[in-house]
Amino acid sequence: MRGAGLTPGDVHAICIDGVFVAGGKVPGLPWKLALPGNGNSPARETPIAEWAARVLAQWMEVRASQGVPGTVLFPSTLSGKPLSHAACYKVCKAVLHNAGMGDDTGGIFKLRHTFALRQLADGKSETEVARWLGFMDLSGMNRYRKTVKMPVDL
């Protein structure tokens, strides 16, 4: 979620064929995701941070070696059953807790917001970041405008 600005719904919906490996800067490493549209956002493509792409590549290798059936990228079981929205929240919350990030404000959406803020701080345009996040219009970027005033050297 932090590596590509995904929502829990995106994590639930993405399929294996939505992972782009060919054409990236690093051969064999995923570099963008194609996400299906839903009632809240249009179908879109979003880049993956290189650190997240490495983790995703490892997950895809494990998934393949375990012979997990189906097309869902992040199944909840070895039988390929899709991860529910509730399970996604529960798993993400546990990961944040174990990472020492606790249950403070922001919840699991802090991961998505961190992606957006890092992209803006790195000089990406609001239009581009809004498209990656699946916003229908730029009004969704209002929450970030107050935080990021100009590109920052990361």
N, C-alpha and C positions, 0 to 999 in steps of 0.2 A: 504494500500500500504506500509506503514511504518512497520506494524506489521508482514509482510510476504514477503516483497521485490517484490511486484507485480508491473507490468506495467499497464498502462491504458487498454491495450488489454486483460490482464489477468482478470482485474475487469469486463470487458465487457463479457468475455467468460465463466467465472466460473459458474458452476451449483450447485444446492443444494447437489446433490449426490457426489460432490467433497470435501465436508466438512467431515473430520474424527473426530468423537467424541469418539467412543469406542476405548479403548486401551491407552488412554492418562494418564498422571500423576494425573490429577484432574478429577474425575468422572463427566460426564455430560458436560464437557467443551471441545470445539473443540481444537485440538492440531496440526493438519496439514491439508493442502489443496492439492488436486490433480487437476492439471491444464492441460487443453488440449494443445496439440502442435499446432503451427501455422507456418507460413513461416519463422519466425525469431527464434523460439526456439522449442525444443522437448517437448513432454508431460513430466511432471515432478511432483514431490511432494515437498512441502516446509513446514517447521514448522511455527507455528504461535506463536508470543510472547504472554505470558499469559495475559497481559493487553488487547491486541487486541482480544484474544480469548473470553474474557469476553464481550467486545463490540459486537463481532460477535454473541455470544450466545443470547444477548439481541435483536439484530436485527432479528435473526431467530425466536425468540418468537413473536416479533411484526409482522413480515411478516406472520407467521402462524395465529396469532389472527386476522389479517386483511383479511385472506382468499385469499391472492394473488395467482393467478393461475400460472401455468408454472413451469419450472425447473430452470430458471435463478435466481441466488442468489441475484443479485443486479439489479432488474428491475427499469425502469425509471417511471413507472406508476403502479397504483393499479391493472391494467388489466394484468400485467406481461410482458409488452413490454420491450424488452432488452434495456439496457442503451447503447447509442451510444458512440463512441470514443469522439466525440466533447462534448457531455453532461458530460462525465466523467471528461474531462479536466476542463470544466466550473465549475462543482460542487467542484472538488478538489481545484481549484484556489480560489473559494469563501471561502472554509473552511480554507485554509492557510491564506487568507486575514483577515478573522474574528478572527483567532488565533494570529494575529499580526505578521505574517511571511511575509506579503507583497508580492510584485511582483519581488523581487530581483532575482539574478541569481540562476539557478538550477531548477526553476519551480517545477512542481509536481514530477519530478524525484528525487528531493532531499529526498523525502520520501523513495524511493527504495534504494538510496545511503546510507541513514542513517541506514537502515536495514543491508545492506552489511557491512558497517563499524563497526557496533555494533557486528555483528557475528564474524568478524575477530579480533576485539579487545578483544572479549571474548575467543579467542583461537581456533575458528573453522578453519579448513583447507581451503585454497583457492579452492581446488578441490570440497569440500563439498558445500561451498558458491556459487561457479560457477554453480554447479548442481541445487541448489535451485533457483538461478536467471534465469536459463534456458539458460546459455551460452553454445554454441556448443563446445568451447575450452577455455583454460585458458587465452587467450589474452584479453578477456573482463575484466579480473581482474587487468590489468595494471593500470587503473585509481586509484585503491585502494592501490596498493603496495607502492606508495610514501607517503601515508597518515598513514598507519598502519604498523609500523615496528615490533611490538611485542605485545603480549597480555597485556591489561591494566586492572587493577582492577577497575571494574565499581561499 
